[in-house]
Amino acid sequence: MPDLGQYAIEVLAAYGASIVVLGVLVIGTLHASRSAKARLAEREAQTDG
């Protein structure tokens, strides 16, 4: 691990916050994708008769 000196806490907190934000964005995108796929499949089933 690199020597972060006196700013270690701030740097590690920034890395942690970035990881959390990216995780939330990935989960939100996956959820939206699954929801859109389900709605599309439902509409396709309705039009197929």
PDB file of N, CA, C and O in Angstrom:
ATOM      1  N   MET A   1       0.855  -1.178   0.000  1.00  0.00           N
ATOM      2  CA  MET A   1       0.000   0.000   0.000  1.00  0.00           C
ATOM      3  C   MET A   1       0.899   1.239   0.000  1.00  0.00           C
ATOM      4  O   MET A   1       1.876   1.307   0.745  1.00  0.00           O
ATOM      5  N   PRO A   2       0.561   2.203  -0.833  1.00  0.00           N
ATOM      6  CA  PRO A   2       1.395   3.407  -0.884  1.00  0.00           C
ATOM      7  C   PRO A   2       1.289   4.217   0.407  1.00  0.00           C
ATOM      8  O   PRO A   2       0.281   4.174   1.112  1.00  0.00           O
ATOM      9  N   ASP A   3       2.347   4.944   0.686  1.00  0.00           N
ATOM     10  CA  ASP A   3       2.358   5.807   1.861  1.00  0.00           C
ATOM     11  C   ASP A   3       1.549   7.061   1.554  1.00  0.00           C
ATOM     12  O   ASP A   3       1.942   7.863   0.706  1.00  0.00           O
ATOM     13  N   LEU A   4       0.433   7.231   2.231  1.00  0.00           N
ATOM     14  CA  LEU A   4      -0.452   8.364   1.980  1.00  0.00           C
ATOM     15  C   LEU A   4      -0.191   9.521   2.933  1.00  0.00           C
ATOM     16  O   LEU A   4      -0.776  10.595   2.791  1.00  0.00           O
ATOM     17  N   GLY A   5       0.667   9.305   3.883  1.00  0.00           N
ATOM     18  CA  GLY A   5       1.044  10.377   4.793  1.00  0.00           C
ATOM     19  C   GLY A   5      -0.108  10.849   5.663  1.00  0.00           C
ATOM     20  O   GLY A   5      -0.937  10.059   6.112  1.00  0.00           O
ATOM     21  N   GLN A   6      -0.140  12.136   5.887  1.00  0.00           N
ATOM     22  CA  GLN A   6      -1.121  12.701   6.811  1.00  0.00           C
ATOM     23  C   GLN A   6      -2.535  12.728   6.231  1.00  0.00           C
ATOM     24  O   GLN A   6      -3.496  12.977   6.959  1.00  0.00           O
ATOM     25  N   TYR A   7      -2.670  12.478   4.943  1.00  0.00           N
ATOM     26  CA  TYR A   7      -3.988  12.525   4.303  1.00  0.00           C
ATOM     27  C   TYR A   7      -4.584  11.142   4.073  1.00  0.00           C
ATOM     28  O   TYR A   7      -5.518  10.996   3.285  1.00  0.00           O
ATOM     29  N   ALA A   8      -4.066  10.146   4.739  1.00  0.00           N
ATOM     30  CA  ALA A   8      -4.511   8.774   4.521  1.00  0.00           C
ATOM     31  C   ALA A   8      -6.007   8.614   4.766  1.00  0.00           C
ATOM     32  O   ALA A   8      -6.697   7.973   3.974  1.00  0.00           O
ATOM     33  N   ILE A   9      -6.511   9.183   5.841  1.00  0.00           N
ATOM     34  CA  ILE A   9      -7.930   9.032   6.170  1.00  0.00           C
ATOM     35  C   ILE A   9      -8.801   9.654   5.085  1.00  0.00           C
ATOM     36  O   ILE A   9      -9.790   9.055   4.661  1.00  0.00           O
ATOM     37  N   GLU A  10      -8.442  10.845   4.638  1.00  0.00           N
ATOM     38  CA  GLU A  10      -9.233  11.524   3.615  1.00  0.00           C
ATOM     39  C   GLU A  10      -9.201  10.774   2.287  1.00  0.00           C
ATOM     40  O   GLU A  10     -10.225  10.640   1.617  1.00  0.00           O
ATOM     41  N   VAL A  11      -8.029  10.291   1.913  1.00  0.00           N
ATOM     42  CA  VAL A  11      -7.893   9.569   0.643  1.00  0.00           C
ATOM     43  C   VAL A  11      -8.676   8.263   0.689  1.00  0.00           C
ATOM     44  O   VAL A  11      -9.406   7.943  -0.250  1.00  0.00           O
ATOM     45  N   LEU A  12      -8.530   7.513   1.767  1.00  0.00           N
ATOM     46  CA  LEU A  12      -9.251   6.249   1.883  1.00  0.00           C
ATOM     47  C   LEU A  12     -10.757   6.475   1.968  1.00  0.00           C
ATOM     48  O   LEU A  12     -11.529   5.676   1.438  1.00  0.00           O
ATOM     49  N   ALA A  13     -11.182   7.543   2.623  1.00  0.00           N
ATOM     50  CA  ALA A  13     -12.610   7.866   2.676  1.00  0.00           C
ATOM     51  C   ALA A  13     -13.136   8.209   1.286  1.00  0.00           C
ATOM     52  O   ALA A  13     -14.248   7.821   0.929  1.00  0.00           O
ATOM     53  N   ALA A  14     -12.349   8.928   0.510  1.00  0.00           N
ATOM     54  CA  ALA A  14     -12.758   9.265  -0.860  1.00  0.00           C
ATOM     55  C   ALA A  14     -12.857   8.007  -1.716  1.00  0.00           C
ATOM     56  O   ALA A  14     -13.806   7.854  -2.484  1.00  0.00           O
ATOM     57  N   TYR A  15     -11.883   7.107  -1.589  1.00  0.00           N
ATOM     58  CA  TYR A  15     -11.953   5.838  -2.319  1.00  0.00           C
ATOM     59  C   TYR A  15     -13.194   5.052  -1.902  1.00  0.00           C
ATOM     60  O   TYR A  15     -13.907   4.519  -2.752  1.00  0.00           O
ATOM     61  N   GLY A  16     -13.449   4.980  -0.619  1.00  0.00           N
ATOM     62  CA  GLY A  16     -14.619   4.254  -0.131  1.00  0.00           C
ATOM     63  C   GLY A  16     -15.915   4.848  -0.643  1.00  0.00           C
ATOM     64  O   GLY A  16     -16.810   4.118  -1.069  1.00  0.00           O
ATOM     65  N   ALA A  17     -16.023   6.175  -0.604  1.00  0.00           N
ATOM     66  CA  ALA A  17     -17.231   6.833  -1.101  1.00  0.00           C
ATOM     67  C   ALA A  17     -17.408   6.586  -2.593  1.00  0.00           C
ATOM     68  O   ALA A  17     -18.528   6.382  -3.061  1.00  0.00           O
ATOM     69  N   SER A  18     -16.323   6.604  -3.331  1.00  0.00           N
ATOM     70  CA  SER A  18     -16.397   6.350  -4.772  1.00  0.00           C
ATOM     71  C   SER A  18     -16.877   4.935  -5.056  1.00  0.00           C
ATOM     72  O   SER A  18     -17.698   4.718  -5.948  1.00  0.00           O
ATOM     73  N   ILE A  19     -16.369   3.982  -4.303  1.00  0.00           N
ATOM     74  CA  ILE A  19     -16.793   2.595  -4.487  1.00  0.00           C
ATOM     75  C   ILE A  19     -18.271   2.440  -4.172  1.00  0.00           C
ATOM     76  O   ILE A  19     -18.987   1.745  -4.893  1.00  0.00           O
ATOM     77  N   VAL A  20     -18.737   3.075  -3.111  1.00  0.00           N
ATOM     78  CA  VAL A  20     -20.154   3.004  -2.750  1.00  0.00           C
ATOM     79  C   VAL A  20     -21.020   3.620  -3.846  1.00  0.00           C
ATOM     80  O   VAL A  20     -22.027   3.032  -4.241  1.00  0.00           O
ATOM     81  N   VAL A  21     -20.641   4.789  -4.337  1.00  0.00           N
ATOM     82  CA  VAL A  21     -21.419   5.455  -5.387  1.00  0.00           C
ATOM     83  C   VAL A  21     -21.455   4.598  -6.645  1.00  0.00           C
ATOM     84  O   VAL A  21     -22.516   4.431  -7.247  1.00  0.00           O
ATOM     85  N   LEU A  22     -20.317   4.054  -7.048  1.00  0.00           N
ATOM     86  CA  LEU A  22     -20.292   3.194  -8.231  1.00  0.00           C
ATOM     87  C   LEU A  22     -21.148   1.948  -8.032  1.00  0.00           C
ATOM     88  O   LEU A  22     -21.840   1.513  -8.953  1.00  0.00           O
ATOM     89  N   GLY A  23     -21.105   1.379  -6.845  1.00  0.00           N
ATOM     90  CA  GLY A  23     -21.934   0.213  -6.546  1.00  0.00           C
ATOM     91  C   GLY A  23     -23.415   0.525  -6.648  1.00  0.00           C
ATOM     92  O   GLY A  23     -24.183  -0.260  -7.205  1.00  0.00           O
ATOM     93  N   VAL A  24     -23.818   1.669  -6.112  1.00  0.00           N
ATOM     94  CA  VAL A  24     -25.224   2.078  -6.183  1.00  0.00           C
ATOM     95  C   VAL A  24     -25.639   2.290  -7.637  1.00  0.00           C
ATOM     96  O   VAL A  24     -26.735   1.891  -8.033  1.00  0.00           O
ATOM     97  N   LEU A  25     -24.778   2.910  -8.427  1.00  0.00           N
ATOM     98  CA  LEU A  25     -25.092   3.131  -9.839  1.00  0.00           C
ATOM     99  C   LEU A  25     -25.214   1.816 -10.602  1.00  0.00           C
ATOM    100  O   LEU A  25     -26.109   1.670 -11.434  1.00  0.00           O
ATOM    101  N   VAL A  26     -24.337   0.868 -10.336  1.00  0.00           N
ATOM    102  CA  VAL A  26     -24.402  -0.431 -11.011  1.00  0.00           C
ATOM    103  C   VAL A  26     -25.676  -1.164 -10.628  1.00  0.00           C
ATOM    104  O   VAL A  26     -26.362  -1.709 -11.493  1.00  0.00           O
ATOM    105  N   ILE A  27     -25.998  -1.184  -9.349  1.00  0.00           N
ATOM    106  CA  ILE A  27     -27.209  -1.867  -8.893  1.00  0.00           C
ATOM    107  C   ILE A  27     -28.448  -1.202  -9.475  1.00  0.00           C
ATOM    108  O   ILE A  27     -29.372  -1.892  -9.905  1.00  0.00           O
ATOM    109  N   GLY A  28     -28.482   0.120  -9.496  1.00  0.00           N
ATOM    110  CA  GLY A  28     -29.615   0.839 -10.077  1.00  0.00           C
ATOM    111  C   GLY A  28     -29.772   0.561 -11.554  1.00  0.00           C
ATOM    112  O   GLY A  28     -30.892   0.409 -12.042  1.00  0.00           O
ATOM    113  N   THR A  29     -28.664   0.494 -12.275  1.00  0.00           N
ATOM    114  CA  THR A  29     -28.709   0.204 -13.703  1.00  0.00           C
ATOM    115  C   THR A  29     -29.196  -1.216 -13.960  1.00  0.00           C
ATOM    116  O   THR A  29     -30.011  -1.438 -14.855  1.00  0.00           O
ATOM    117  N   LEU A  30     -28.708  -2.171 -13.191  1.00  0.00           N
ATOM    118  CA  LEU A  30     -29.166  -3.552 -13.348  1.00  0.00           C
ATOM    119  C   LEU A  30     -30.655  -3.678 -13.045  1.00  0.00           C
ATOM    120  O   LEU A  30     -31.375  -4.396 -13.739  1.00  0.00           O
ATOM    121  N   HIS A  31     -31.111  -2.988 -12.019  1.00  0.00           N
ATOM    122  CA  HIS A  31     -32.529  -3.022 -11.662  1.00  0.00           C
ATOM    123  C   HIS A  31     -33.383  -2.419 -12.777  1.00  0.00           C
ATOM    124  O   HIS A  31     -34.413  -2.984 -13.143  1.00  0.00           O
ATOM    125  N   ALA A  32     -32.963  -1.285 -13.312  1.00  0.00           N
ATOM    126  CA  ALA A  32     -33.704  -0.643 -14.396  1.00  0.00           C
ATOM    127  C   ALA A  32     -33.717  -1.524 -15.641  1.00  0.00           C
ATOM    128  O   ALA A  32     -34.730  -1.600 -16.337  1.00  0.00           O
ATOM    129  N   SER A  33     -32.615  -2.181 -15.922  1.00  0.00           N
ATOM    130  CA  SER A  33     -32.534  -3.061 -17.083  1.00  0.00           C
ATOM    131  C   SER A  33     -33.483  -4.243 -16.943  1.00  0.00           C
ATOM    132  O   SER A  33     -34.209  -4.578 -17.879  1.00  0.00           O
ATOM    133  N   ARG A  34     -33.478  -4.863 -15.790  1.00  0.00           N
ATOM    134  CA  ARG A  34     -34.382  -6.001 -15.571  1.00  0.00           C
ATOM    135  C   ARG A  34     -35.837  -5.568 -15.643  1.00  0.00           C
ATOM    136  O   ARG A  34     -36.677  -6.285 -16.186  1.00  0.00           O
ATOM    137  N   SER A  35     -36.132  -4.409 -15.101  1.00  0.00           N
ATOM    138  CA  SER A  35     -37.499  -3.892 -15.145  1.00  0.00           C
ATOM    139  C   SER A  35     -37.925  -3.619 -16.581  1.00  0.00           C
ATOM    140  O   SER A  35     -39.040  -3.966 -16.972  1.00  0.00           O
ATOM    141  N   ALA A  36     -37.056  -3.005 -17.364  1.00  0.00           N
ATOM    142  CA  ALA A  36     -37.377  -2.704 -18.763  1.00  0.00           C
ATOM    143  C   ALA A  36     -37.550  -3.986 -19.569  1.00  0.00           C
ATOM    144  O   ALA A  36     -38.448  -4.070 -20.406  1.00  0.00           O
ATOM    145  N   LYS A  37     -36.707  -4.978 -19.330  1.00  0.00           N
ATOM    146  CA  LYS A  37     -36.830  -6.250 -20.037  1.00  0.00           C
ATOM    147  C   LYS A  37     -38.147  -6.934 -19.698  1.00  0.00           C
ATOM    148  O   LYS A  37     -38.794  -7.506 -20.576  1.00  0.00           O
ATOM    149  N   ALA A  38     -38.544  -6.880 -18.442  1.00  0.00           N
ATOM    150  CA  ALA A  38     -39.804  -7.498 -18.030  1.00  0.00           C
ATOM    151  C   ALA A  38     -40.991  -6.794 -18.675  1.00  0.00           C
ATOM    152  O   ALA A  38     -41.923  -7.453 -19.137  1.00  0.00           O
ATOM    153  N   ARG A  39     -40.967  -5.460 -18.713  1.00  0.00           N
ATOM    154  CA  ARG A  39     -42.059  -4.717 -19.353  1.00  0.00           C
ATOM    155  C   ARG A  39     -42.107  -4.998 -20.848  1.00  0.00           C
ATOM    156  O   ARG A  39     -43.190  -5.137 -21.417  1.00  0.00           O
ATOM    157  N   LEU A  40     -40.955  -5.083 -21.484  1.00  0.00           N
ATOM    158  CA  LEU A  40     -40.900  -5.372 -22.911  1.00  0.00           C
ATOM    159  C   LEU A  40     -41.446  -6.767 -23.196  1.00  0.00           C
ATOM    160  O   LEU A  40     -42.216  -6.946 -24.139  1.00  0.00           O
ATOM    161  N   ALA A  41     -41.064  -7.741 -22.406  1.00  0.00           N
ATOM    162  CA  ALA A  41     -41.563  -9.102 -22.590  1.00  0.00           C
ATOM    163  C   ALA A  41     -43.074  -9.149 -22.403  1.00  0.00           C
ATOM    164  O   ALA A  41     -43.771  -9.867 -23.119  1.00  0.00           O
ATOM    165  N   GLU A  42     -43.579  -8.382 -21.440  1.00  0.00           N
ATOM    166  CA  GLU A  42     -45.023  -8.340 -21.203  1.00  0.00           C
ATOM    167  C   GLU A  42     -45.748  -7.746 -22.406  1.00  0.00           C
ATOM    168  O   GLU A  42     -46.775  -8.275 -22.831  1.00  0.00           O
ATOM    169  N   ARG A  43     -45.231  -6.667 -22.953  1.00  0.00           N
ATOM    170  CA  ARG A  43     -45.870  -6.044 -24.121  1.00  0.00           C
ATOM    171  C   ARG A  43     -45.769  -6.934 -25.350  1.00  0.00           C
ATOM    172  O   ARG A  43     -46.711  -7.005 -26.140  1.00  0.00           O
ATOM    173  N   GLU A  44     -44.644  -7.610 -25.524  1.00  0.00           N
ATOM    174  CA  GLU A  44     -44.511  -8.518 -26.654  1.00  0.00           C
ATOM    175  C   GLU A  44     -45.490  -9.675 -26.534  1.00  0.00           C
ATOM    176  O   GLU A  44     -46.038 -10.129 -27.539  1.00  0.00           O
ATOM    177  N   ALA A  45     -45.714 -10.153 -25.323  1.00  0.00           N
ATOM    178  CA  ALA A  45     -46.669 -11.241 -25.115  1.00  0.00           C
ATOM    179  C   ALA A  45     -48.085 -10.781 -25.434  1.00  0.00           C
ATOM    180  O   ALA A  45     -48.886 -11.562 -25.948  1.00  0.00           O
ATOM    181  N   GLN A  46     -48.403  -9.526 -25.136  1.00  0.00           N
ATOM    182  CA  GLN A  46     -49.734  -8.998 -25.433  1.00  0.00           C
ATOM    183  C   GLN A  46     -49.953  -8.860 -26.933  1.00  0.00           C
ATOM    184  O   GLN A  46     -51.045  -9.143 -27.426  1.00  0.00           O
ATOM    185  N   THR A  47     -48.936  -8.430 -27.661  1.00  0.00           N
ATOM    186  CA  THR A  47     -49.096  -8.223 -29.101  1.00  0.00           C
ATOM    187  C   THR A  47     -49.052  -9.537 -29.873  1.00  0.00           C
ATOM    188  O   THR A  47     -49.578  -9.611 -30.983  1.00  0.00           O
ATOM    189  N   ASP A  48     -48.435 -10.576 -29.309  1.00  0.00           N
ATOM    190  CA  ASP A  48     -48.384 -11.870 -29.988  1.00  0.00           C
ATOM    191  C   ASP A  48     -49.725 -12.589 -29.924  1.00  0.00           C
ATOM    192  O   ASP A  48     -49.981 -13.519 -30.688  1.00  0.00           O
ATOM    193  N   GLY A  49     -50.552 -12.158 -29.026  1.00  0.00           N
ATOM    194  CA  GLY A  49     -51.890 -12.676 -29.008  1.00  0.00           C
ATOM    195  C   GLY A  49     -52.131 -13.739 -28.022  1.00  0.00           C
ATOM    196  O   GLY A  49     -53.246 -14.250 -27.925  1.00  0.00           O
TER     197      GLY A  49
END
